[in-house]
Amino acid sequence: MDFYIRPKRRPQGQKVTRKLNITKLKNQLTAQDLQSRMDSKLLDIRSDQSSIDEQWESFRDTVHSIALETLGQITRNHQDWFDENDQEIQKLLEEKRRLLRAHQNDTTCTAKKAAFNNIRSTVQAKLRLMQDAWLSAKADEIQGYADKHDTKKFYEALKAVYGPQFSFGPTPLLSSDGTSLLTNKRLILERWAEHFNIVLNRPAQINEEAIARLPQVPTNHGLAVPPAVEEVSRAIKKMSTGKAPGSDAIPAEVFKSGGPTMISQLTSLFQSMWDREQLPQDFRDATIVHIYKRKGDRQSCDNHRGSLLGRYTSADRKVIEFFYSKIDKRDHIYKSSNAL
């Protein structure tokens, strides 16, 4: 009778959107192909009757699908210290397999057993030398990135060595009164929501007299003018490349290579937000990540600090760039010492 042991199923979390292979945009033909696809497919988007969320989701999904078809996804290969092209180690492994089969076919022969033990020791020593040399070279590479303050390549090299890190469920938490231990995921999330609701919603202390002493400035009617195509195009050109995308998973390189049709559709979306005085829900959502302070009980919420990760989309950054560019800082921003 044959038995099969089924491995434990790894818990599946939320599926993460793979990053686009934006390095292909360095090829001029690929960039032109992306722009032509944008010109043909974005014209089909209708924004007359839909809500702001529907307009944004339609634009977001269309742009991402076009970019995915054109660029594809990044393929990550976990680097390994074992070199399959090393002929010396391959010959040793083949010899080890041959001597192992010979020993298994005649387990009573001490000479065959000794020969297998000797080759096994030799292989292990060679593999240790290979691993040590690879780790030493990789450490020098990572240290070089650190000395040059190249954080992007530094973390890329670390991820290549260690690979993806998997989480096997949330850490149990103590209840608010500290009498019970919460292990259910839903109860743990509710406890975190309760904790950060108290931390982040403290009563505000407003000094009305200080506000009254703030100097009044004339109304700038230019701020009421809806965004124009030129302004949106200028904001896109100012965006930094090589940065992680927002929740839309669309990097800035795609917007810069999208062409005039994409900029026109993005401007129409901004104008709809301007006229209706609404923002899509994606632009308003944020994620709070708790980070252990490395002191005290890990199961207590008070021993964690929160980090607010804004779920800014790439288009969301363009909104900020646009509104910021319309404000004259010299006339409307004052130092606290002058204001008070």
Contacts in CASP RR format, 6 or more apart in sequence:
PFRMAT RR
TARGET T0000
AUTHOR 0000-0000-0000
METHOD contacts of the structure
MODEL  1
MDFYIRPKRRPQGQKVTRKLNITKLKNQLTAQDLQSRMDSKLLDIRSDQS
SIDEQWESFRDTVHSIALETLGQITRNHQDWFDENDQEIQKLLEEKRRLL
RAHQNDTTCTAKKAAFNNIRSTVQAKLRLMQDAWLSAKADEIQGYADKHD
TKKFYEALKAVYGPQFSFGPTPLLSSDGTSLLTNKRLILERWAEHFNIVL
NRPAQINEEAIARLPQVPTNHGLAVPPAVEEVSRAIKKMSTGKAPGSDAI
PAEVFKSGGPTMISQLTSLFQSMWDREQLPQDFRDATIVHIYKRKGDRQS
CDNHRGSLLGRYTSADRKVIEFFYSKIDKRDHIYKSSNAL
10 166 0 8 1.000
10 168 0 8 1.000
11 168 0 8 1.000
11 169 0 8 1.000
17 249 0 8 1.000
18 73 0 8 1.000
18 74 0 8 1.000
19 73 0 8 1.000
19 74 0 8 1.000
19 245 0 8 1.000
19 249 0 8 1.000
19 251 0 8 1.000
20 67 0 8 1.000
20 68 0 8 1.000
20 71 0 8 1.000
20 72 0 8 1.000
20 73 0 8 1.000
20 74 0 8 1.000
20 249 0 8 1.000
20 250 0 8 1.000
20 251 0 8 1.000
20 254 0 8 1.000
21 71 0 8 1.000
21 72 0 8 1.000
21 73 0 8 1.000
21 74 0 8 1.000
21 75 0 8 1.000
22 71 0 8 1.000
22 242 0 8 1.000
22 251 0 8 1.000
22 253 0 8 1.000
22 254 0 8 1.000
24 30 0 8 1.000
24 70 0 8 1.000
24 71 0 8 1.000
24 72 0 8 1.000
25 31 0 8 1.000
25 34 0 8 1.000
25 71 0 8 1.000
25 253 0 8 1.000
25 254 0 8 1.000
25 257 0 8 1.000
30 70 0 8 1.000
30 71 0 8 1.000
31 257 0 8 1.000
33 70 0 8 1.000
34 66 0 8 1.000
34 67 0 8 1.000
34 70 0 8 1.000
34 71 0 8 1.000
34 254 0 8 1.000
34 257 0 8 1.000
34 258 0 8 1.000
35 257 0 8 1.000
35 258 0 8 1.000
35 259 0 8 1.000
35 262 0 8 1.000
37 66 0 8 1.000
37 69 0 8 1.000
37 70 0 8 1.000
38 63 0 8 1.000
38 66 0 8 1.000
38 258 0 8 1.000
38 259 0 8 1.000
38 261 0 8 1.000
38 262 0 8 1.000
39 259 0 8 1.000
39 260 0 8 1.000
39 261 0 8 1.000
41 62 0 8 1.000
41 66 0 8 1.000
42 59 0 8 1.000
42 62 0 8 1.000
42 63 0 8 1.000
42 66 0 8 1.000
42 261 0 8 1.000
42 262 0 8 1.000
42 265 0 8 1.000
43 261 0 8 1.000
45 55 0 8 1.000
45 58 0 8 1.000
45 59 0 8 1.000
45 62 0 8 1.000
45 265 0 8 1.000
47 55 0 8 1.000
47 58 0 8 1.000
47 268 0 8 1.000
47 269 0 8 1.000
47 272 0 8 1.000
50 58 0 8 1.000
52 272 0 8 1.000
52 273 0 8 1.000
52 276 0 8 1.000
52 278 0 8 1.000
52 279 0 8 1.000
52 280 0 8 1.000
53 280 0 8 1.000
53 281 0 8 1.000
53 282 0 8 1.000
55 269 0 8 1.000
55 272 0 8 1.000
55 280 0 8 1.000
56 269 0 8 1.000
56 280 0 8 1.000
56 282 0 8 1.000
56 283 0 8 1.000
56 315 0 8 1.000
57 280 0 8 1.000
59 265 0 8 1.000
59 266 0 8 1.000
59 269 0 8 1.000
59 315 0 8 1.000
60 248 0 8 1.000
60 250 0 8 1.000
60 282 0 8 1.000
60 313 0 8 1.000
60 315 0 8 1.000
63 248 0 8 1.000
63 250 0 8 1.000
63 254 0 8 1.000
63 262 0 8 1.000
64 248 0 8 1.000
64 249 0 8 1.000
64 250 0 8 1.000
67 250 0 8 1.000
67 254 0 8 1.000
71 254 0 8 1.000
76 159 0 8 1.000
78 160 0 8 1.000
78 163 0 8 1.000
79 138 0 8 1.000
79 160 0 8 1.000
79 161 0 8 1.000
81 130 0 8 1.000
81 131 0 8 1.000
81 134 0 8 1.000
81 135 0 8 1.000
82 127 0 8 1.000
82 130 0 8 1.000
82 131 0 8 1.000
83 89 0 8 1.000
83 130 0 8 1.000
83 134 0 8 1.000
84 90 0 8 1.000
86 130 0 8 1.000
88 126 0 8 1.000
89 123 0 8 1.000
89 126 0 8 1.000
89 127 0 8 1.000
89 130 0 8 1.000
92 119 0 8 1.000
92 122 0 8 1.000
92 123 0 8 1.000
92 126 0 8 1.000
93 123 0 8 1.000
95 119 0 8 1.000
96 116 0 8 1.000
96 119 0 8 1.000
96 120 0 8 1.000
96 123 0 8 1.000
99 112 0 8 1.000
99 115 0 8 1.000
99 116 0 8 1.000
99 119 0 8 1.000
100 116 0 8 1.000
102 112 0 8 1.000
102 115 0 8 1.000
102 116 0 8 1.000
103 109 0 8 1.000
103 112 0 8 1.000
103 113 0 8 1.000
103 115 0 8 1.000
103 116 0 8 1.000
106 112 0 8 1.000
107 113 0 8 1.000
138 157 0 8 1.000
138 161 0 8 1.000
141 157 0 8 1.000
142 154 0 8 1.000
142 157 0 8 1.000
142 158 0 8 1.000
142 161 0 8 1.000
145 151 0 8 1.000
145 153 0 8 1.000
145 154 0 8 1.000
145 157 0 8 1.000
146 154 0 8 1.000
152 242 0 8 1.000
169 185 0 8 1.000
170 185 0 8 1.000
170 188 0 8 1.000
170 189 0 8 1.000
171 188 0 8 1.000
171 298 0 8 1.000
171 299 0 8 1.000
172 181 0 8 1.000
172 182 0 8 1.000
172 183 0 8 1.000
172 188 0 8 1.000
172 299 0 8 1.000
173 181 0 8 1.000
173 182 0 8 1.000
173 188 0 8 1.000
173 191 0 8 1.000
173 192 0 8 1.000
173 299 0 8 1.000
173 300 0 8 1.000
173 301 0 8 1.000
174 180 0 8 1.000
174 181 0 8 1.000
174 182 0 8 1.000
174 297 0 8 1.000
174 299 0 8 1.000
174 300 0 8 1.000
174 301 0 8 1.000
175 181 0 8 1.000
175 182 0 8 1.000
175 191 0 8 1.000
176 191 0 8 1.000
176 194 0 8 1.000
176 195 0 8 1.000
178 300 0 8 1.000
181 299 0 8 1.000
182 188 0 8 1.000
182 191 0 8 1.000
191 301 0 8 1.000
192 288 0 8 1.000
192 290 0 8 1.000
192 301 0 8 1.000
195 301 0 8 1.000
195 302 0 8 1.000
196 288 0 8 1.000
196 306 0 8 1.000
199 306 0 8 1.000
210 339 0 8 1.000
210 340 0 8 1.000
213 339 0 8 1.000
213 340 0 8 1.000
214 334 0 8 1.000
214 339 0 8 1.000
215 334 0 8 1.000
215 339 0 8 1.000
217 331 0 8 1.000
217 332 0 8 1.000
220 328 0 8 1.000
220 331 0 8 1.000
220 332 0 8 1.000
222 326 0 8 1.000
223 326 0 8 1.000
223 327 0 8 1.000
225 326 0 8 1.000
226 270 0 8 1.000
226 271 0 8 1.000
226 274 0 8 1.000
226 275 0 8 1.000
227 267 0 8 1.000
227 270 0 8 1.000
227 271 0 8 1.000
227 274 0 8 1.000
227 322 0 8 1.000
228 267 0 8 1.000
229 263 0 8 1.000
229 264 0 8 1.000
229 267 0 8 1.000
231 322 0 8 1.000
231 325 0 8 1.000
231 326 0 8 1.000
232 263 0 8 1.000
232 266 0 8 1.000
232 267 0 8 1.000
232 270 0 8 1.000
232 318 0 8 1.000
232 322 0 8 1.000
233 263 0 8 1.000
234 325 0 8 1.000
235 318 0 8 1.000
235 321 0 8 1.000
235 322 0 8 1.000
235 325 0 8 1.000
236 252 0 8 1.000
236 255 0 8 1.000
236 256 0 8 1.000
236 263 0 8 1.000
236 318 0 8 1.000
237 256 0 8 1.000
238 321 0 8 1.000
239 252 0 8 1.000
239 255 0 8 1.000
239 256 0 8 1.000
239 314 0 8 1.000
239 317 0 8 1.000
239 318 0 8 1.000
239 321 0 8 1.000
240 252 0 8 1.000
241 251 0 8 1.000
241 252 0 8 1.000
241 253 0 8 1.000
241 256 0 8 1.000
242 251 0 8 1.000
242 252 0 8 1.000
242 253 0 8 1.000
243 251 0 8 1.000
243 252 0 8 1.000
244 251 0 8 1.000
245 251 0 8 1.000
245 252 0 8 1.000
245 313 0 8 1.000
245 314 0 8 1.000
246 311 0 8 1.000
246 312 0 8 1.000
246 313 0 8 1.000
246 314 0 8 1.000
246 316 0 8 1.000
247 282 0 8 1.000
247 285 0 8 1.000
247 311 0 8 1.000
247 312 0 8 1.000
247 313 0 8 1.000
248 282 0 8 1.000
248 313 0 8 1.000
248 314 0 8 1.000
248 315 0 8 1.000
250 313 0 8 1.000
250 314 0 8 1.000
250 315 0 8 1.000
251 314 0 8 1.000
252 314 0 8 1.000
252 317 0 8 1.000
254 314 0 8 1.000
255 262 0 8 1.000
255 266 0 8 1.000
255 314 0 8 1.000
255 315 0 8 1.000
255 318 0 8 1.000
266 315 0 8 1.000
266 318 0 8 1.000
269 315 0 8 1.000
270 318 0 8 1.000
270 319 0 8 1.000
270 322 0 8 1.000
273 279 0 8 1.000
273 280 0 8 1.000
273 319 0 8 1.000
279 319 0 8 1.000
282 311 0 8 1.000
282 313 0 8 1.000
282 316 0 8 1.000
283 312 0 8 1.000
283 313 0 8 1.000
283 316 0 8 1.000
283 319 0 8 1.000
285 310 0 8 1.000
285 311 0 8 1.000
286 308 0 8 1.000
286 309 0 8 1.000
286 310 0 8 1.000
286 311 0 8 1.000
287 308 0 8 1.000
287 309 0 8 1.000
287 310 0 8 1.000
287 311 0 8 1.000
288 306 0 8 1.000
288 307 0 8 1.000
288 308 0 8 1.000
288 309 0 8 1.000
289 306 0 8 1.000
289 307 0 8 1.000
289 309 0 8 1.000
290 301 0 8 1.000
290 304 0 8 1.000
290 305 0 8 1.000
290 306 0 8 1.000
290 307 0 8 1.000
291 304 0 8 1.000
291 305 0 8 1.000
291 306 0 8 1.000
291 307 0 8 1.000
292 298 0 8 1.000
292 303 0 8 1.000
292 304 0 8 1.000
293 303 0 8 1.000
293 304 0 8 1.000
293 305 0 8 1.000
295 303 0 8 1.000
296 303 0 8 1.000
297 303 0 8 1.000
312 320 0 8 1.000
327 333 0 8 1.000
END
